[in-house]
Amino acid sequence: MVNHTGLHYPKLHNARCVTPKVTIASYPKIKNDAGLVQSQCFLSNLWVEEASDHNRPITWLELYMIFRIRGYHKPLENSSNGALTRATLDKQLRQFKRNIRQVVDKTMGGQGDAHLFKPRKGQIDALKGVGILGKHASLSCNVVTDNAEQAALQKALVKLNRQISNKKADEYLQGTRKLTPHAIKMNGKTGWDSSLPIIKNETESGDRWEQHNLLLKPPEETIVYYVCPSADCLMMEPSSAEAFRHNDLDKKLKCRQCHKTTNARNWSCGCNVPWFACDTHQTFHCCAKVTKQKSQREPKATDLLRPNMLKRKRNKGHEELVADENKRARLNKQRTKGSRSEDVILIDMPRPKVPRLLGPILHQRFQGSSRSSACSRPCK
């Protein structure tokens, strides 16, 4: 049995906001992803302080709870079909980590404040004051929260690990009750984060990283050179190359010396950092408009026909077969341009007579079978 011990969070005057190099608007494939858009908005409104001996690192679980109580949606939305199972807390937390790490990688490129979101060795039983034992994954920073958020956060952590009423949880937080701490189990907690209160809705305040949008910065006309990111390769390409685009940082570029294909955004500038993450050289890029050229291949005569028109079918009649032969002959003439040969037109001849193979009595009993069988046999 332990008493409640409050969790430490930094003050606003000791913290700073997270600053990116670019935004996900420079990545056409992910810029409309709802989960990544919300993750970027969440990071743009964070005030953090780097973890140290006097400032404990925040856990991913706490950061996810702050994400939810600030009005952001679940990383994995519940299905509209009530018969399907909902995502557990473990799956929600994993998806939240992937979204945050992807936004940090795309917008910072390992530079600037990217080190704040790297893993840090956490303390054992760091959440023992709210009744949770064990060692939890932590980041290299801590997040500023107000009093209302801290109260909601600690109460949710107390109720996460046990079935307890609000009255008993309040008594524990006020110091009039003791609880036995337990190791947390995240599987099976499907509706826990749906009951979290929304303290303030940050989705209405908007994204504060719009000023770092590379699409809004005027490009430089001067040409500089970028170096291949492969080890022991000093191949350089001009910034005017097609792959160095500010509106598509996912483009690939193949080095002409080491023959390795890498992301063009990983090529380094003269400052020894990726060019898009450099405050000096990120506006030196290709500005030419991309125009898709149509194929200059001349259409073939066979393109005008459907594939099944060129195949002989057994159920076609005699007139249809003659028409197909005439059309094929005209196509052959179109292929041989300049040829003086005349059109080969088949004469519409009457249907050939097929001898009757059955006797008169069997022919009356099986009408049409002898002729159909005779037509299906190959002629000798």
Secondary structure, DSSP 4 states (H G I P E B T S, - for coil): -B---PPP---GGG-EE---SS-GGG-TTTTT-HHHHHHHHHHHT-EEEE--SSSPPPBHHHHHHHHHHTTPPPSSPPPSSTTSPPPPHHHHHHHHHHHHHHHHHHHHTT-GGGGGGSEE-PPTTTTGGGTEES---EESEEE---HHHHHHHHHHHHHHTS---HHHHHHHHHTS--B--EE---TT-SSTGGG---S--GGGT--TTGGG-GGGSPPP-S--EEE--STT---EEETTSTT--TT-TT-EEE-TTT--EEEGGG-B-TTSSBGGG-TTTTT-S--PPP-PPPP-PPPPGGGGS-GGGSS--TT--HHHHHHHHHHHHHHHHHHSTT--PPP-----PPPPP----S-HHHHHHSTTHHHHHHHHSPP-
